Amino acid sequence: MSEQPAAAPREIFDKDLLAACISCGFCLPACPTYSITKLENSSPRGRITLMRALQEGRLDEDDPTLQEQAGLCLGCRACETVCPAGVKYGELLEQWRDHQWRGRHTPVLAGGLRAGVRITPALIAGGMVRLAARQTGAADPTRPHVMLGCLERSLYPKVSKAVVRLIPEADVPSGQGCCGALHAHNGNSVEAARMAAALGDAMPGTIVSTSGGCAAYLDHQLGHGRVQELSQFLAARWEADPSSMPPLRTITSRGRTARVGLKDSCQLRNGMGVTAQPRALIAKVADYIELPSAGTCCGGAGTYSMLQPEMSQKVLSPTLEQARDLDLDYLVSLNVVCHRQLVAGVKRARLRVKVIHLAELLELAL
């Protein structure tokens, strides 16, 4: 019997992005899922090999390994920071999920969330019911704009209110929808780009984001500098104009200066290179304690903790152990999904440490 001919090549990935990988393996130790599984398919190099097989027609589009590994990747982009060839793995992952998470192959939860955050009136109503920062009307191009996260405004409404206290000259433009990051990371990058453009048009000038993932996505879509994560904005502003920094007291806990750790936002750290600013701000008001795992993924990763709960908890486990061993009073988050992941993990492990957003920590020091 003659062999079946290979399928025709497909146009799924940007050829130049795919060709950039030289399969050197530098990415392996940086990858959280490979560190846990020790399986080549669960590494960036292995996943790019799968992408090439899909592109070249050597793997069927419905091959279960493709679906499994497209979902098992955290999308943390830690591999990009150690890649000598400069592979833009995050963009490849978006293209992969655009293809894999289509039609009946779309994870139900991812599809449901994509549909939910399209409904801007529902996002606005959620923020109003939960008493997030009060919206101030049309954006004033001369003022920095506080971005209300599509989920953060309902889940953690105190964050935006703290930002308004820290940046009193900022406005909170009305009618804000989703920035598109959730769509980009969950199989619909085309609609994501449209949502990002619409948000950028509605808020001309500087946009201040309290979510590292949203900031990194908008930084890529709207152009570098248009969007600043909160720690970026405050650190630059207070350095340029020390009189703009409000008086800050030292935060105490249990009769001592509070011991505060930080969990980086992967997209903020690996996508935008923002690491020093949040640490410097924490050190102004508390004893900053560096967790050995501060720069690694928490396992939240957008919808990951809901789609891959077992792996998600394994990725988070070292951070919880370190927070206990270092006797932290507070663990600071820089992203809404990270915040949710850390809160759930701390509760599950019955730790004494309190998870707090950077904005809320600084507000405590006012």
C-alpha positions as CSV (number, residue, x, y, z in Angstrom):
1,M,0.0,0.0,0.0
2,S,1.4,3.4,-1.0
3,E,1.8,6.0,1.7
4,Q,-0.8,8.8,1.9
5,P,0.6,12.1,0.6
6,A,1.3,14.8,3.2
7,A,-1.2,17.5,3.5
8,A,-0.5,20.8,1.7
9,P,1.4,23.4,3.6
10,R,-0.8,25.8,5.5
11,E,-0.6,29.6,6.1
12,I,-1.1,29.8,9.9
13,F,2.1,31.3,11.3
14,D,4.2,34.2,10.2
15,K,7.0,32.5,8.3
16,D,9.7,34.8,9.5
17,L,8.6,34.4,13.2
18,L,8.6,30.6,12.8
19,A,12.0,30.5,11.1
20,A,13.7,32.5,13.8
21,C,13.9,29.6,16.2
22,I,17.2,27.8,15.9
23,S,16.2,25.0,18.4
24,C,19.1,25.8,20.7
25,G,17.3,24.8,23.9
26,F,18.1,28.0,25.9
27,C,14.4,28.3,26.5
28,L,14.0,25.0,28.3
29,P,15.1,25.9,31.8
30,A,13.1,29.2,31.6
31,C,9.8,27.4,30.8
32,P,7.6,26.7,33.8
33,T,5.7,23.8,32.2
34,Y,8.9,22.1,30.9
35,S,10.4,22.5,34.4
36,I,7.5,20.5,35.8
37,T,6.9,17.9,33.1
38,K,10.4,17.5,31.6
39,L,8.7,16.8,28.3
40,E,10.0,18.3,25.1
41,N,6.5,19.0,23.7
42,S,5.9,21.1,26.8
43,S,8.8,23.4,26.1
44,P,8.9,26.5,23.8
45,R,11.3,24.6,21.4
46,G,9.0,21.6,21.4
47,R,5.9,23.7,20.8
48,I,7.6,25.5,17.9
49,T,8.4,22.1,16.4
50,L,4.7,21.3,16.6
51,M,3.8,24.6,15.0
52,R,6.2,23.8,12.1
53,A,4.7,20.4,11.7
54,L,1.2,21.9,11.5
55,Q,2.3,24.6,9.1
56,E,4.1,22.1,6.8
57,G,1.1,19.7,6.8
58,R,3.0,17.0,8.7
59,L,0.4,17.0,11.5
60,D,-3.3,16.9,11.1
61,E,-5.0,20.1,12.2
62,D,-7.1,18.1,14.7
63,D,-4.1,16.2,16.2
64,P,-4.8,16.1,20.0
65,T,-1.2,17.0,20.9
66,L,-1.6,20.3,19.1
67,Q,-4.7,21.2,21.1
68,E,-3.2,19.9,24.4
69,Q,0.0,21.9,24.1
70,A,-1.6,25.1,22.8
71,G,-3.6,25.1,26.0
72,L,-0.9,23.9,28.4
73,C,1.4,26.8,27.6
74,L,1.1,29.6,30.1
75,G,2.1,32.3,27.6
76,C,4.4,33.9,30.2
77,R,7.0,34.8,27.6
78,A,9.9,33.9,29.9
79,C,11.4,32.1,27.0
80,E,11.7,35.4,25.1
81,T,14.0,36.9,27.7
82,V,16.7,34.1,27.3
83,C,16.3,33.5,23.6
84,P,19.6,34.4,21.7
85,A,17.7,34.4,18.4
86,G,15.0,36.9,19.6
87,V,12.1,34.6,18.9
88,K,8.8,36.4,19.4
89,Y,7.1,33.4,21.0
90,G,4.2,35.4,22.4
91,E,3.1,36.3,18.9
92,L,3.5,32.7,17.7
93,L,1.3,31.5,20.5
94,E,-1.4,34.0,19.6
95,Q,-1.4,32.8,16.0
96,W,-1.5,29.2,17.2
97,R,-4.5,29.7,19.4
98,D,-6.2,31.7,16.7
99,H,-6.0,28.5,14.7
100,Q,-6.5,25.8,17.3
101,W,-9.2,27.5,19.4
102,R,-11.7,27.8,16.6
103,G,-15.3,26.5,16.2
104,R,-15.9,23.3,18.2
105,H,-12.3,23.3,19.4
106,T,-12.7,26.6,21.4
107,P,-12.6,25.9,25.1
108,V,-16.0,26.7,26.4
109,L,-14.7,28.9,29.2
110,A,-12.5,30.9,26.9
111,G,-15.3,31.4,24.4
112,G,-17.7,32.4,27.1
113,L,-15.3,35.0,28.6
114,R,-14.6,36.4,25.1
115,A,-18.3,36.9,24.6
116,G,-18.8,38.4,28.0
117,V,-16.3,41.1,27.9
118,R,-17.6,42.3,24.6
119,I,-20.7,43.6,26.4
120,T,-19.4,47.0,27.5
121,P,-22.6,48.1,29.3
122,A,-22.4,45.0,31.5
123,L,-18.7,45.9,32.4
124,I,-19.8,49.5,33.2
125,A,-22.7,48.3,35.3
126,G,-20.5,45.9,37.2
127,G,-18.1,48.6,38.1
128,M,-20.8,50.9,39.2
129,V,-22.5,48.3,41.4
130,R,-19.2,47.3,43.0
131,L,-18.3,51.0,43.6
132,A,-15.1,51.2,41.5
133,A,-13.7,54.6,40.8
134,R,-16.3,57.1,39.6
135,Q,-16.3,57.8,35.9
136,T,-15.7,61.4,35.0
137,G,-17.1,61.7,31.5
138,A,-15.2,62.2,28.2
139,A,-11.4,61.8,28.3
140,D,-9.5,65.0,28.7
141,P,-6.4,64.7,26.4
142,T,-4.4,66.9,28.8
143,R,-4.8,64.5,31.8
144,P,-3.6,61.0,32.4
145,H,-6.4,58.4,32.2
146,V,-7.1,55.7,34.7
147,M,-8.0,52.5,32.8
148,L,-10.7,50.4,34.4
149,G,-9.9,46.8,33.8
150,C,-12.9,44.9,32.4
151,L,-12.9,42.4,35.3
152,E,-10.8,44.3,37.9
153,R,-13.5,47.0,38.3
154,S,-16.0,44.3,39.5
155,L,-13.6,41.9,41.3
156,Y,-11.4,44.4,43.0
157,P,-13.0,47.8,42.9
158,K,-10.8,49.3,45.6
159,V,-7.8,49.2,43.2
160,S,-9.1,52.0,40.9
161,K,-10.2,54.1,43.8
162,A,-6.7,53.9,45.3
163,V,-5.2,55.0,42.0
164,V,-7.4,58.1,41.9
165,R,-6.0,59.0,45.3
166,L,-2.5,58.4,44.2
167,I,-2.9,60.4,40.9
168,P,-5.4,63.1,41.8
169,E,-5.0,64.9,38.5
170,A,-6.1,61.8,36.5
171,D,-9.5,61.4,35.0
172,V,-11.5,58.1,34.7
173,P,-13.1,58.3,31.2
174,S,-16.6,57.0,30.9
175,G,-17.7,54.1,28.6
176,Q,-14.5,52.1,28.8
177,G,-14.7,48.6,27.3
178,C,-12.2,45.7,27.3
179,C,-8.7,46.4,26.0
180,G,-8.6,43.1,24.0
181,A,-5.9,41.3,25.9
182,L,-8.2,38.5,26.9
183,H,-9.2,37.9,23.3
184,A,-5.6,38.1,22.1
185,H,-4.5,35.4,24.6
186,N,-7.6,33.2,24.0
187,G,-7.8,32.7,20.2
188,N,-9.1,35.9,18.7
189,S,-6.3,38.3,18.0
190,V,-8.1,40.0,15.2
191,E,-11.0,41.2,17.3
192,A,-8.5,42.0,20.1
193,A,-6.7,44.5,17.9
194,R,-10.0,46.2,17.1
195,M,-10.8,46.5,20.8
196,A,-7.4,47.9,21.6
197,A,-7.7,50.5,18.8
198,A,-11.2,51.5,20.0
199,L,-10.0,52.0,23.6
200,G,-7.0,54.0,22.4
201,D,-9.1,56.3,20.3
202,A,-11.5,56.9,23.2
203,M,-8.6,57.8,25.6
204,P,-6.1,60.0,23.7
205,G,-2.9,60.7,25.6
206,T,-1.4,58.7,28.5
207,I,-3.3,55.7,29.7
208,V,-2.5,54.4,33.2
209,S,-3.2,50.6,33.7
210,T,-3.2,48.7,37.0
211,S,-2.9,45.4,35.1
212,G,0.5,44.3,33.7
213,G,-1.1,42.0,31.1
214,C,-3.3,44.8,29.8
215,A,-0.5,47.3,29.8
216,A,1.8,45.0,27.8
217,Y,-0.8,44.2,25.2
218,L,-1.8,47.8,24.7
219,D,1.9,48.9,24.6
220,H,2.3,46.5,21.7
221,Q,-0.9,47.6,19.9
222,L,-1.0,51.4,20.5
223,G,2.7,52.1,20.4
224,H,5.4,52.2,23.1
225,G,4.8,54.9,25.7
226,R,1.0,55.4,25.1
227,V,0.2,53.1,28.0
228,Q,2.0,53.0,31.3
229,E,1.6,50.5,34.1
230,L,0.9,52.2,37.5
231,S,4.4,51.6,38.9
232,Q,6.0,53.0,35.7
233,F,3.8,56.1,35.9
234,L,4.3,56.9,39.6
235,A,8.1,56.2,39.6
236,A,8.7,58.5,36.6
237,R,6.3,61.2,37.9
238,W,7.7,61.3,41.4
239,E,11.3,61.3,40.2
240,A,10.7,64.1,37.7
241,D,8.6,66.2,40.2
242,P,9.3,65.2,43.8
243,S,6.6,67.7,45.0
244,S,4.0,65.5,43.3
245,M,4.7,62.6,45.7
246,P,2.3,62.7,48.6
247,P,3.7,62.2,52.2
248,L,4.1,58.5,52.7
249,R,4.4,56.8,56.1
250,T,6.1,53.5,56.8
251,I,3.6,50.6,56.9
252,T,3.9,48.5,60.0
253,S,2.6,45.0,61.0
254,R,2.9,43.1,64.3
255,G,4.9,46.0,65.8
256,R,7.6,46.2,63.0
257,T,8.0,47.6,59.6
258,A,5.9,45.4,57.3
259,R,7.7,42.7,55.3
260,V,6.4,42.9,51.7
261,G,7.1,40.6,48.8
262,L,6.2,41.0,45.1
263,K,4.9,38.7,42.4
264,D,5.8,40.1,39.0
265,S,3.3,40.2,36.2
266,C,4.8,38.0,33.5
267,Q,3.7,40.2,30.6
268,L,4.9,43.3,32.4
269,R,8.3,41.8,33.2
270,N,8.9,39.8,30.1
271,G,7.0,41.9,27.6
272,M,7.8,45.4,28.8
273,G,10.9,44.9,31.0
274,V,9.3,46.6,34.0
275,T,10.8,45.2,37.2
276,A,12.7,47.9,39.1
277,Q,9.8,50.4,39.5
278,P,7.4,48.4,41.6
279,R,10.2,47.2,43.9
280,A,11.4,50.8,44.4
281,L,7.9,52.0,45.3
282,I,7.4,49.2,47.8
283,A,10.8,50.0,49.4
284,K,9.6,53.5,50.1
285,V,6.9,52.3,52.5
286,A,8.0,48.9,53.8
287,D,10.8,46.3,54.0
288,Y,10.9,44.8,50.5
289,I,11.7,41.1,50.5
290,E,12.6,39.5,47.2
291,L,11.0,36.1,46.7
292,P,13.2,33.6,44.8
293,S,10.2,33.0,42.5
294,A,9.2,36.7,42.2
295,G,10.1,36.7,38.5
296,T,8.4,33.5,37.5
297,C,4.8,32.9,36.5
298,C,2.2,32.5,39.3
299,G,0.1,30.1,37.1
300,G,-2.8,32.5,36.7
301,A,-2.0,33.4,33.1
302,G,-5.4,34.8,32.0
303,T,-7.8,31.9,31.8
304,Y,-5.1,29.3,32.5
305,S,-6.0,28.7,36.2
306,M,-9.5,27.8,35.1
307,L,-8.6,25.8,32.0
308,Q,-5.5,24.0,33.5
309,P,-6.2,24.0,37.3
310,E,-3.8,21.2,38.2
311,M,-0.8,22.6,36.3
312,S,-1.7,26.1,37.5
313,Q,-1.4,25.1,41.2
314,K,1.9,23.3,40.6
315,V,3.3,26.5,39.1
316,L,2.1,28.6,42.0
317,S,3.3,26.2,44.8
318,P,6.9,27.5,45.2
319,T,5.7,31.1,45.7
320,L,3.3,30.0,48.5
321,E,6.1,28.1,50.2
322,Q,8.5,31.0,50.0
323,A,5.9,33.5,51.3
324,R,5.5,31.3,54.4
325,D,9.2,30.8,54.9
326,L,10.0,34.5,54.5
327,D,7.3,35.4,57.0
328,L,5.7,38.0,54.7
329,D,3.0,40.4,55.9
330,Y,1.9,41.4,52.4
331,L,2.3,39.9,48.9
332,V,1.9,42.5,46.2
333,S,0.3,41.8,42.8
334,L,0.5,43.9,39.6
335,N,-2.2,42.2,37.6
336,V,-5.9,41.3,38.2
337,V,-5.5,37.6,37.2
338,C,-2.3,37.2,39.3
339,H,-4.2,38.8,42.2
340,R,-7.0,36.3,41.9
341,Q,-4.6,33.4,41.6
342,L,-2.6,34.5,44.7
343,V,-5.7,35.1,46.8
344,A,-7.0,31.6,46.0
345,G,-3.6,30.0,46.7
346,V,-3.0,31.8,50.0
347,K,-6.5,30.8,51.1
348,R,-6.0,27.2,50.1
349,A,-2.6,27.0,51.9
350,R,-4.0,28.9,54.9
351,L,-1.2,31.4,54.9
352,R,-1.2,34.5,57.1
353,V,0.1,36.8,54.3
354,K,-2.3,39.3,52.8
355,V,-2.4,39.6,49.0
356,I,-2.7,43.3,48.0
357,H,-2.4,45.3,44.8
358,L,0.4,47.8,44.6
359,A,-2.1,50.7,44.4
360,E,-3.7,49.5,47.7
361,L,-0.4,49.1,49.4
362,L,0.7,52.6,48.5
363,E,-2.7,53.9,49.6
364,L,-2.1,52.4,53.0
365,A,0.9,54.6,53.3
366,L,-0.9,57.9,52.6
